[in-house]
Amino acid sequence: MLTTLRNRTYRRLFTAQLVALTGTGLATVALALLAYDLAGAHAGSVLGTALAVKMAAYVVIAPAVGAVAHRVSRRALLVGADLTRAGVALLLPFVGEVWQVYVLIFLLQAASAAFTPAFQAVIPDVLPAEHDYTRALSLSRLAYDLESLFSPALAAALLSLVTYNWLFLGTVAGFLASAALVASVVLPKPVIAPSTNGSCTKATSGFRRFLAVPQLRALLALDLAVAAAGAMVTVNTVVYVRELLGRSTTDVALALGAFGAGSMGVALLLPRVLERVPDRAVMLRGALLLTVAFVALGVITSAGGGSWRWPGLLTAWVVFGGACSMVLTPTGRLIRRATSAEGRTSAFAAQFSLSHSCWLLTYPLAGWLGATAGLRSAVLALGAVALTAALLAVRLWPAQESAAVEHEHPDLPAEHPHLAAAGGRRHSHRPLHDGLHAHA
């Protein structure tokens, strides 16, 4: 897996991702403490609203940026987004009102919504070989998991020396370092097809592509299944550990670490597995495994007592993490295969926006149901969402992958990017739904 880091451009981009994620993790801890200072016992509602604002920014901004990303340099877009995030993070220590938190969080996440899909679309061009790209996807998954473990520990160590406001400076440093690393490399130029469509049409092209491709429609269902499980873990871990099981705050971190460990373990194994097993089998089994974990969680929730419930919860969280990784890690491969190079940025932007729409639904469902109707109701509702989404994905994703189809483009100009990428006017590849291949 680490052989991909021999590529200088990818190595610097991956390092940029790591430092930016670390900065984001520090901001998450500092923001929770800031919310408590501003709202006291109502800090949870402040954080919940801030999380909803974050998801709304992702849903709205990503497709709009994807529509105009081809007009600016990739490197300029990524560096500009990082600098914007650094500037916003620099203002957070000076916040004195709750509404100011919401405004700054929206600006911060709007910049992230511009950065992330563009970053995801660059990697397949930097690593064109599929086996290298697969390893890069696993490394990216590991980066997210390690950040969830490392950033809280780093924040705890720093808080023993400084106040939480200084953590925001760590966030600023992370984004500035990310900008410097991205600026230090030359990125491949994106493939851009001539088009007379306006920005509004381009903004919806990624969404229309997802509706047109069976595998991508299935991916939306898989995203919903993952969001149901992830929301249960993110929102209710503290409730399970502290309220249901009566354990310490340290055990909250241990439970979240179990989820991250499950995800990391699977991410390490997947590159070799995906060389032998199709993406469909891995991703669908991961989604169905989520429903098994929900059944186990239901048993733990309904049990009246027993010392076995704590190791049972840890095991369930490990399974949730591993199953989520089975679905999420191959996602980039799926989008890459189902779209043409010139449509890749809009496709990644659409997936980013649509997947976060799922989280926008499941986050409040997990929180409100757990608080008002109890954990059992939350498990039943989110488990039902995960099961329905998994079965829908099985139905939507054809069991037989489409084979390469030989075809010709007599009407395309000789300099068209698709002809250059495919190696000539007559060529073969898997069916693409990009407006050029109605019969391919």
Secondary structure, 3 states (H helix, E strand, C coil): CHHHHHCHHHHHHHHHHHHHHHHHHHHHHHHHHHHHHHHHHHHHHHHHHHHHHHHHHHHHHHHHHHHHHHHCCHHHHHHHHHHHHHHHHHHHHHCCCHHHHHHHHHHHHHHHHHHHHHHHHHHHHHCCCHHHHHHHHHHHHHHHHHHHHHHHHHHHHHHCCCCCHHHHHHHHHHHHHHHHHHHCCCCCCCCCCCCCCCHHHHHHHHHHHHHHCHHHHHHHHHHHHHHHHHHHHHHHHHHHHHHHCCCCHHHHHHHHHHHHHHHHHHHHHHHHHHHHCCHHHHHHHHHHHHHHHHHHHHHHHHCCCCCCHHHHHHHHHHHHHHHHHHHHCCHHHHHHHHCCHHHHHHHHHHHHHHHHHHHHHHHHHHHHHHHHCCHHHHHHHHHHHHHHHHHHHHHHCCCCCCCCEEEECCCCCCCCHHHHHHCCCEEEECCCCCCCCCCC
